[in-house]
Amino acid sequence: MSILGTRVLRTEDPAFLTTGGVYTADVADERLAGACHIFFVRSPVAHARISAIDVSAARAAPGVVAAFTGADMAEVPVVAPPMPGMISQEMGQYLLARDVVRFVGEPVAVVVTEDPYQGEDAAELVDVGYEPLPPVLGLAEAVSDDATVLFPAAGSNVAATFGDPGELKAGLFDGCEVIVSRTIVNQRVAPAPMETRAAAAVWGEDGRCTAWVPNQGAQGTRESLAGMLAMDAAQLRIITPDVGGAFGAKFGADPEHAVVCWVARQLGRPARWAETRSENMLGMTHGRAQRQTVTIGGSRDGRVAAYRLEILQDAGAYPRFGAFLPSLTILMAPGPYAIDRAEAVARTVVTNTTPVGAYRGAGRPEATAAVERAMDLFAAETGLDPAEVRRKNLLPKFTEPHRTAFGASYDSGDYGAGLERALAAAGYQGLRDEQAKRRANGDVVQLGIGLSCYVEITGPGGEAGGGSENATVEVHPDGSATILTGTSPHGQGHATAWAMLASDELGIPVDKITLKWGDTDLIPKGGGTGGSRSLQQGGAAVQQAARELLDLARDRAAAELEANPADLVFNTERSAFEVAGDPAAAVQLASLAEPERLLVYSVFRSPGPTFPFGTHVAVAEVDTQTGKAVLRRMVTVDDAGTVLNPLLAEGQRHGGIAQGAAQALQEEVVFDAEGNPLTSTFADYSILSATEVPSFELADMATPTSYNPLGAKGIGEAGTIGATPAVQNAIVDAVAHLGVRHIDMPASPQRVWEAVRAAG
Ligand code: MCN
């Protein structure tokens, strides 16, 4: 019997739950013996010209080995933004700021000490002269005609445009009986992984640098670092130890990682860095940060005819992946709906804030939030039930790819079934009855029901739109096996999942299969983990490699048994080849691993990305006197095709739903009018905890994809994509009868209370 589809317990957990995890700060490799420690001096102002930097006092402080500024790194070029041709290349960042600082937290200098605790004190002694410049903070401000231009060479604060705003069709909403328009804020949030950023680096006598970096893909990090340090990627070996969460924000490398490598070379001594939580809140990329204007129109009977989405994306001070997010938002703008006329445009601007990057969902949660809010605004205007409006507009079931107006090709979907299953699981009508009762009673605590139907894209990549990934599977003479993968787990459970895939083919128990990842000398190629690509590409590669390994082994077995390869059957129960009809004539797979190694490297190529979908139903209570909103129930259908391991998939849904709900309920990165961050600790940034969310109610549904033999789509980001608008819609719905149509996220008591008051 196959173990695919079963709840195999995570083989990673015994180590993680005891003392077994080895994070970058724990790496005890002997090459790092005697390492010095790096502490960054960061800008305390959002925008300023640097008049002078004096590190002499810091150099004389106890334990200080060295102190460096940007001037010491003259040979290191400015780091240009990614994606030339799309994003302005005039908006580069120096590894250490040279003339101008553009956000609070930007690295300006480093002090290097013997003891990790001496750095913070010595950094206090670095004297930096800042001549304040006017900060640009709001998105509207960034694009106003008299805005301060952060990069004069770029000519404006616009880093990228997607679509031509001048091309917006004047007649898009012609013939619509109902048109609603609204500007909504998809606020900036912090990825806040448990493990903050870190690195360790050492240069060998061969002139190569070995760097340990907790990230989402060693190979991509090697390319990023090589670019930043203007060196040949072959001179770098990147090793990824255990990673304590990444959530999209540990893709590639940050300037700090490059500085660690540079300092180690400069001093001829290994160097280590691990940041504090506050540094992480300032320096690690933030997510989301869009202002969206939605316009939706259709007929009084609830049919949507036209939809427009205009986006202003905040890239923060230096364009990184965040600058590119709107293209994903636009790609997924119409979501799961059949909307005849739709258009979307975006501008990405720079502001004096922390750079914005990918955060779980990366562009797709923003698309879902916009269209799901728009659907509710449209339902409110037509006076129809939000479920009914969605039912009327969802694309009908399809099994052949469906091409959208924005060029996405949805592989397979059954959105209506997902909606009905979620409504049934939630007991939708009963909830509406309860709501009507409370409204009629004029209860202080009102009930809100929020829906969100979504479709998202997972596993994008490659020139033809599909991605590829490699795997090596090796069977050892002792009956164990090793898998090398180009993906890079940081909480998803690949060690368990990839072992299941190999075990299923080879008949080797899961606990005898070891997964290796994240060492560029061992695994030179790999796409890493992001865009929920890993199972559909990396997992598929493992299965393919294991099958090819059996082909190779079959020939060896045939020779050994003096049989025709075609007459052999592989018995997974025994992990042995048998002569058909004569099981006594058999040879163990493991015994074929000598004298020659039994190993196969294989690359799986996917024909295209896949499009998971689902419906989330949130039930919230809102106290109309205090504005306090509480999430009571969360019922979700998340269809990611065939599920490999329900335990892993449910874990992914749980984490994602919690993060998605957190954005709607309480998380927000806030800056004051000078650009000072007000949420740089967990005391101020109210990161969600288990006490603020109910137990999630997960309903199953699986519509397989034909794009990989596993039938699997991605599940890693579904939770954040579906949950945020469902929770936001539930909170608005709770007070909709009082005249409230919209409340921006997060639903702080003050914001909810003000909305209720304003509605009268
Ligand atoms: N899975 C499954 N059946 C499916 C799909 C997936 O059993 N049909 C399982 C897979 O075997 C894998 C897990 O679910 O163990 C997630 O697989 P997949 O959807 O392929 O996503 P990735 O492994 O590529 O993970 C990436 C995704 C992203 S992009 C972010 S961001 C994210 C996330 O995963 N960050 C996370 N989940 C996270 N979970 C943790 N704990 N920490 C993070 O930083």
Residues whose N, C-alpha, C, O or C-beta is under 5 A from the ligand:
A	BS01	MCN	G245 A246 F247 G248 R360 H490 G491 Q492 G493 H494 A497 T529 G530 G531 S532 R533 S534 L535 Q536 A640 G641 T642 V643 L644 N645 P646 L648 A649 Q652 A712 K713 G714 I715 G716 E717
